[in-house]
Amino acid sequence: LGIRVRACIPGDARYRDIASAHRARAAMMVCSTALISLARKMEERWDIPFFEGSFYGISDTSQALRNLVRLLVRKGADPEILERTETLIAQQEAIAWKKLESYRQRLQGKRVLLNTGGVKSWSVVHALMEIGIEIVGTSIKKSTVQDKERIKQVLKHDKHMFESMAASELYAMLSEHRADIMLSGGRTQFIALKAKTPWLDINQERQHPYAGYDGMVELVRQIDLAIHNPIWSQVRQPAPWDCQPELIGELPCTRNETAYLFDEFACATAHEC
């Protein structure tokens, strides 16, 4: 599209990024909890309009691009960019949906527990529901009032929203198989593993990029790999020593019985030789 990114301000932004931010014509706010005050001050002081958007999911990515170019046109950009944006969106959506088609049948109806917060509490929910995944719960910790309203709009109700969930409650929910996978940060991964439930890192420390069109495909691919990993069918099987309880009564109980069985085995082996 030819849009020049003047500044990107994450939690570990550099001075040079922040120093040039006031030269932007428009701004996109990703996390309202952390950056709403900064966005408002930049609009008041330098007349930089902003909107809150998300690059998680196909439709949210497309809408973010539309909102961004509209602000740029309002600030004097060539209106022709609106048409080019729609062309780009159509191309990228077609490519992404074609790649996702192979995963749709495998993940249709799978249940996800999303234990995160902030912008991901609604943006990831919307992204996963686009391909038919069911959301059985999403944390609204660190979510603003606007975030909570968006979740209600996406889920149509608030019964799957929780402020915080104790480790014992998370474990009970997963061990009772009320979710097929949990998406969260690293601090709760061992709860899922103890419950023998697939887990995927969705927080900042993750190893894979999940933003944008390609990121959505990668997120779905990682969920598919985690859920259908053959290790889960193995660890959920009873241990070998728990499979034949009737043999417990046949085991020797005393040292004399053990010695007797050993002597019988030795004699039988000697006769065979």
C-alpha positions as CSV (number, residue, x, y, z in Angstrom):
1,L,0.0,0.0,0.0
2,G,3.0,2.3,0.3
3,I,2.1,3.4,3.9
4,R,5.2,4.4,5.8
5,V,5.3,3.3,9.4
6,R,6.7,6.2,11.4
7,A,6.7,4.6,14.8
8,C,5.9,1.3,16.5
9,I,5.6,1.6,20.3
10,P,5.5,-1.8,22.1
11,G,6.5,-2.4,25.7
12,D,10.2,-2.3,24.8
13,A,10.1,0.6,22.3
14,R,13.3,2.4,21.6
15,Y,13.9,6.2,22.0
16,R,14.2,6.7,18.3
17,D,10.7,5.2,17.7
18,I,9.1,7.4,20.3
19,A,10.9,10.5,19.2
20,S,9.5,10.3,15.7
21,A,6.0,9.3,16.6
22,H,4.6,12.8,16.5
23,R,5.2,13.0,12.7
24,A,2.6,10.4,12.0
25,R,-0.7,11.3,10.2
26,A,-2.8,8.5,11.9
27,A,-2.4,6.0,14.7
28,M,-3.6,2.5,15.4
29,M,-4.0,1.5,19.1
30,V,-3.7,-2.2,19.8
31,C,-4.0,-2.3,23.6
32,S,-6.3,0.3,25.1
33,T,-5.3,-0.7,28.6
34,A,-1.7,0.4,28.1
35,L,-1.9,3.0,25.4
36,I,-5.2,4.9,25.5
37,S,-3.7,7.8,27.4
38,L,-0.8,8.1,24.9
39,A,-3.1,8.0,21.9
40,R,-5.4,10.7,23.4
41,K,-2.5,13.0,24.2
42,M,-1.1,12.6,20.7
43,E,-4.4,13.5,19.2
44,E,-4.8,16.5,21.5
45,R,-1.3,17.8,21.0
46,W,-0.5,16.9,17.4
47,D,-3.9,16.3,15.9
48,I,-3.1,12.6,15.1
49,P,-6.4,10.7,14.9
50,F,-6.4,7.1,16.2
51,F,-8.6,4.0,16.3
52,E,-8.4,0.8,18.3
53,G,-7.9,-2.3,16.1
54,S,-6.4,-5.7,16.0
55,F,-4.3,-7.7,13.5
56,Y,-5.6,-11.0,15.0
57,G,-7.9,-12.8,12.6
58,I,-8.7,-12.3,9.0
59,S,-11.8,-10.0,9.3
60,D,-10.2,-7.9,12.0
61,T,-7.0,-7.4,10.0
62,S,-9.0,-6.3,7.0
63,Q,-11.1,-3.9,9.1
64,A,-7.9,-2.5,10.7
65,L,-6.5,-1.7,7.2
66,R,-9.8,0.0,6.2
67,N,-9.9,2.1,9.3
68,L,-6.3,3.2,8.9
69,V,-6.5,4.3,5.3
70,R,-9.7,6.2,6.0
71,L,-7.9,8.2,8.7
72,L,-5.1,8.8,6.2
73,V,-7.5,10.1,3.5
74,R,-9.1,12.3,6.1
75,K,-5.6,13.8,6.8
76,G,-4.9,14.5,3.1
77,A,-3.8,11.2,1.5
78,D,-4.9,10.4,-2.0
79,P,-8.4,8.7,-2.0
80,E,-7.1,6.2,-4.5
81,I,-5.6,4.3,-1.6
82,L,-9.0,3.2,-0.6
83,E,-9.5,1.2,-3.8
84,R,-6.0,-0.2,-3.6
85,T,-6.7,-1.3,0.0
86,E,-9.8,-3.2,-1.0
87,T,-7.9,-4.9,-3.8
88,L,-5.2,-6.0,-1.4
89,I,-7.7,-7.2,1.2
90,A,-9.6,-9.3,-1.4
91,Q,-6.3,-10.9,-2.5
92,Q,-5.0,-11.6,0.9
93,E,-8.3,-12.9,2.3
94,A,-8.6,-15.3,-0.7
95,I,-5.1,-16.7,-0.1
96,A,-5.6,-17.0,3.7
97,W,-9.0,-18.8,3.4
98,K,-7.7,-21.2,0.9
99,K,-4.9,-22.2,3.3
100,L,-7.3,-22.5,6.2
101,E,-9.8,-24.7,4.3
102,S,-7.7,-27.8,5.0
103,Y,-7.9,-27.1,8.8
104,R,-11.6,-26.2,9.0
105,Q,-13.0,-29.8,9.0
106,R,-10.3,-31.0,11.5
107,L,-11.0,-28.1,14.0
108,Q,-14.8,-27.6,13.5
109,G,-16.4,-27.7,16.9
110,K,-13.2,-27.9,18.9
111,R,-13.4,-26.2,22.3
112,V,-10.9,-23.6,23.3
113,L,-10.3,-22.1,26.8
114,L,-8.6,-18.7,26.4
115,N,-6.8,-17.7,29.6
116,T,-5.3,-14.3,28.7
117,G,-6.5,-10.7,28.8
118,G,-6.5,-7.3,27.3
119,V,-7.0,-7.0,23.6
120,K,-6.5,-10.7,23.0
121,S,-9.6,-11.5,25.2
122,W,-11.8,-10.4,22.2
123,S,-9.6,-10.3,19.2
124,V,-8.4,-13.9,19.4
125,V,-12.0,-15.0,20.2
126,H,-13.3,-13.5,17.0
127,A,-10.4,-14.9,15.0
128,L,-11.0,-18.5,16.2
129,M,-14.7,-18.3,15.8
130,E,-14.2,-17.5,12.1
131,I,-13.1,-21.0,11.4
132,G,-15.7,-22.8,13.6
133,I,-13.8,-23.2,16.9
134,E,-16.0,-22.9,20.0
135,I,-15.0,-20.7,22.9
136,V,-15.8,-22.2,26.2
137,G,-14.2,-19.4,28.3
138,T,-12.1,-16.3,28.0
139,S,-10.4,-14.3,30.7
140,I,-11.2,-10.6,30.9
141,K,-8.4,-9.8,33.3
142,K,-6.8,-6.5,32.3
143,S,-9.6,-5.9,29.8
144,T,-11.3,-2.5,29.6
145,V,-15.0,-1.8,29.6
146,Q,-14.8,-1.5,25.8
147,D,-13.0,-4.9,25.6
148,K,-15.7,-6.6,27.6
149,E,-18.5,-5.1,25.4
150,R,-16.7,-6.4,22.3
151,I,-16.6,-9.9,23.8
152,K,-20.3,-9.8,24.5
153,Q,-21.0,-8.7,20.9
154,V,-18.8,-11.6,19.6
155,L,-20.1,-14.3,22.0
156,K,-23.7,-13.0,22.1
157,H,-23.6,-13.4,25.9
158,D,-21.2,-13.1,28.9
159,K,-21.5,-16.5,30.5
160,H,-18.1,-17.6,29.2
161,M,-16.3,-14.5,30.5
162,F,-14.4,-14.8,33.8
163,E,-12.3,-12.2,35.6
164,S,-9.9,-14.7,37.1
165,M,-9.9,-18.4,37.6
166,A,-8.0,-20.2,40.3
167,A,-5.5,-22.9,39.4
168,S,-7.7,-25.6,40.9
169,E,-10.7,-24.4,38.8
170,L,-8.6,-24.4,35.6
171,Y,-7.4,-27.9,36.4
172,A,-10.9,-29.1,37.1
173,M,-12.2,-27.7,33.9
174,L,-9.5,-29.2,31.8
175,S,-9.4,-32.6,33.5
176,E,-13.1,-32.9,33.0
177,H,-12.5,-32.4,29.3
178,R,-14.6,-29.3,29.0
179,A,-12.0,-27.9,26.6
180,D,-9.9,-29.5,23.9
181,I,-7.0,-27.0,24.3
182,M,-6.0,-24.0,26.4
183,L,-4.4,-20.9,25.0
184,S,-2.6,-18.9,27.6
185,G,0.8,-17.7,28.9
186,G,3.6,-19.8,30.2
187,R,2.6,-19.5,33.8
188,T,-0.4,-21.7,33.4
189,Q,1.0,-24.2,30.9
190,F,1.7,-26.8,33.6
191,I,-1.9,-26.9,34.7
192,A,-2.9,-27.9,31.2
193,L,-0.1,-30.5,31.0
194,K,-1.0,-32.0,34.4
195,A,-4.6,-32.3,33.2
196,K,-3.3,-34.0,30.0
197,T,-4.7,-31.3,27.8
198,P,-3.1,-29.6,24.8
199,W,-1.7,-26.1,25.5
200,L,-0.5,-23.3,23.2
201,D,1.4,-20.2,24.2
202,I,-0.5,-17.1,23.1
203,N,1.4,-14.4,25.1
204,Q,4.3,-12.2,24.1
205,E,6.8,-14.9,24.7
206,R,5.4,-17.1,22.0
207,Q,7.7,-18.6,19.4
208,H,5.5,-18.0,16.4
209,P,3.9,-14.8,14.9
210,Y,0.1,-14.9,14.9
211,A,-0.7,-11.4,13.6
212,G,-2.0,-10.6,10.1
213,Y,-3.3,-13.0,7.4
214,D,-0.2,-15.3,7.5
215,G,-0.3,-15.1,11.3
216,M,-3.8,-16.4,11.4
217,V,-2.9,-19.4,9.3
218,E,0.1,-20.1,11.6
219,L,-2.1,-19.8,14.7
220,V,-4.6,-22.3,13.3
221,R,-1.8,-24.6,12.2
222,Q,-0.3,-24.6,15.7
223,I,-3.6,-25.3,17.3
224,D,-4.2,-28.2,14.9
225,L,-0.7,-29.6,15.7
226,A,-1.3,-29.3,19.4
227,I,-4.7,-30.9,19.5
228,H,-3.9,-33.8,17.1
229,N,-0.5,-34.6,18.6
230,P,-0.5,-38.4,19.1
231,I,1.1,-38.0,22.5
232,W,-2.2,-37.1,24.1
233,S,-3.9,-40.3,23.2
234,Q,-1.0,-42.2,24.8
235,V,-0.7,-40.2,28.1
236,R,-4.5,-40.6,28.6
237,Q,-4.3,-44.4,28.5
238,P,-4.1,-46.2,31.9
239,A,-0.7,-47.3,33.0
240,P,0.2,-50.9,32.1
241,W,0.2,-51.9,35.8
242,D,-3.4,-50.5,36.1
243,C,-4.8,-52.5,33.2
244,Q,-4.9,-56.0,34.8
245,P,-6.0,-55.7,38.4
246,E,-6.9,-59.5,38.5
247,L,-3.1,-60.3,38.4
248,I,-2.6,-58.6,41.7
249,G,-4.0,-61.7,43.6
250,E,-1.7,-64.0,41.7
251,L,1.5,-62.2,42.7
252,P,3.6,-63.8,45.6
253,C,2.9,-62.2,48.9
254,T,5.8,-63.6,51.1
255,R,9.5,-64.2,50.7
256,N,9.0,-68.0,50.9
257,E,6.4,-67.9,48.0
258,T,8.8,-65.9,45.9
259,A,11.7,-68.4,46.6
260,Y,9.4,-71.3,45.7
261,L,8.4,-69.8,42.4
262,F,12.0,-69.0,41.6
263,D,13.0,-72.7,42.3
264,E,10.2,-74.0,40.1
265,F,11.3,-71.7,37.3
266,A,14.9,-72.8,37.7
267,C,13.9,-76.5,37.6
268,A,11.8,-76.1,34.6
269,T,14.6,-74.3,32.8
270,A,17.1,-77.0,33.7
271,H,14.8,-79.8,32.4
272,E,14.4,-77.9,29.1
273,C,18.1,-77.6,28.7
